[in-house]
Each structure stands twice: as structure tokens, then as C-alpha cells.
Amino acid sequence: MGRGSAVVIVVAAGSGSRLGADEPKAFLTIGGRPIVCVAVEEACNCPSIDTVIVVSPPGSEDRMRSVLATVAPGATVVAGGATRQASVRAGLAVTSDAAEVVVVHDAARPFAAPGLFTEVIDRVASGADAAVPVLAIADTVKRIRDGEVVSTERRDDLALAQTPQAFRASLLRDLHERASANDQEVTDDAALFEVAGAHVVTVAGDPFNFKITTALDLAHADALRGGRRG
């Protein structure tokens, strides 16, 4: 596979309910800007990406296009589904059949640097089926059952997955179709590749590339983004 351009699907359809917000997470602001704008702008700064697809909360497509007008006026906006997996499928449905590499990224990780996008794209362009950023686990990991500790897991064999994750486009489409037909739900797209026995490689993740899930995460991101303004 050549080192050509890639498509990025930015999943931004989350409700924000775990944040206690009264509007979708993507439209909440950090440093005075919507989370989705920060995430999409970082993706657009990757020179390997030439097509941007943003999956919006259903019914908010026009608002999403308006919000993105200054950072990605050419982005394709589609309505998301009931689950993250359904939202990725919605993005894939409008992806060109000519695309060889598709990157899936969560808007809730707005600090993913352009270089991280480049790295995962390059690994797939070099022959991998999928490439995933991971972080080593610093804390001791306990396995819990019914409120009791039953074992301590080896950290050397475990890691925390992040996005952006890059994939061989044709295989990503095929595996999503199979998952849909079999009612198979996973928490990230790389899991579909793992189950299928595909070649999934890792790259070094970035601690700064954290996911905004709680109100504390949002406050942390707002403080960080505020410090980077100007």
C-alpha cells in the first residue's frame, strides 16, 4: 500500500450525559471553543488526511456544520447512531470506496496531536491492518469479582488504548458489516480486528491525549486549552 492520503472519521455523537451537560458533549467548550472544533482542527493539521467526516448527534447536523465552518468547511457531516459502533458505520457509509486508510477518532480526545495521526496512518500504509496508540499502565491492576479482589494482573501485558486508530479501509468495512449482522458490539474498532485475527500493531500513545468523560476531565481540558490560547 502506498503512503497516500487518508480519511478521518471523527465520532462526535455523544450525548454528554455522564458530564451532566444539557447539550451534546461535542458542543461543550474548552478554552472558549467547542470540543469538536479542537479535535477536528488537530486532525486537519495532519498532512496525510485529505477527507474529514464528522459524525454528529442526530438532529444537530446543521449546527455541527455551522460550528465546523471555520476549521473544516469541507467536512462531511452525518448523523450518528445509538451506539459508537453504529456511528462509525454511519461515517463509513459516506466514505469513498477508493479510500485505502480510514482513521477513526473520538472528538472526546481533542488533544491528539497531528503527529499521532501521521504515525498510525504510516503503520497501516506500511502493511499493518490496524494501528492503535497505547499507554503503559502505571497503577497496579486488580481483578474484581462481586466486590472482592480475586487477582492482581501483570501490567507488562496490558495497555490503555487511545484514538486515533488507523485501519485498512476495506477490512474495516467488512468487519463492521459482519459485526452488524452478528449483533456484535465492541468498545473500539480495533477489537473487531483482534477478534478476526488481523495484524494490529501499536504505537506510543500520549498522556496528553486523554478522553473527556467526566466534569473533572472537562475542567482539566478547559484549563489546558485556555493556557494554549493565542
HELIX and SHEET records of a PDB file:
HELIX    1   1 SER A   17  LEU A   19  5                                   3    
HELIX    2   2 LYS A   25  PHE A   27  5                                   3    
HELIX    3   3 ILE A   35  CYS A   44  1                                  10    
HELIX    4   4 GLU A   61  LEU A   68  1                                   8    
HELIX    5   5 ARG A   84  ALA A   93  1                                  10    
HELIX    6   6 PRO A  114  ALA A  125  1                                  12    
HELIX    7   7 ARG A  155  ASP A  157  5                                   3    
HELIX    8   8 ALA A  169  ALA A  181  1                                  13    
HELIX    9   9 ASP A  189  VAL A  195  1                                   7    
HELIX   10  10 ALA A  215  ARG A  228  1                                  14    
SHEET    1   A 7 THR A  76  ALA A  79  0                                        
SHEET    2   A 7 ILE A  49  SER A  56  1                                        
SHEET    3   A 7 ALA A   6  VAL A  11  1                                        
SHEET    4   A 7 VAL A 101  ASP A 106  1                                        
SHEET    5   A 7 GLN A 165  ARG A 168 -1                                        
SHEET    6   A 7 ALA A 130  ALA A 136 -1                                        
SHEET    7   A 7 ALA A 159  ALA A 161 -1                                        
SHEET    1   B 7 THR A  76  ALA A  79  0                                        
SHEET    2   B 7 ILE A  49  SER A  56  1                                        
SHEET    3   B 7 ALA A   6  VAL A  11  1                                        
SHEET    4   B 7 VAL A 101  ASP A 106  1                                        
SHEET    5   B 7 GLN A 165  ARG A 168 -1                                        
SHEET    6   B 7 ALA A 130  ALA A 136 -1                                        
SHEET    7   B 7 VAL A 200  ALA A 204  1                                        
SHEET    1   C 2 THR A  29  ILE A  30  0                                        
SHEET    2   C 2 ARG A  33  PRO A  34 -1                                        
SHEET    1   D 2 VAL A 141  ARG A 145  0                                        
SHEET    2   D 2 GLU A 148  GLU A 153 -1                                        
END                                                                             
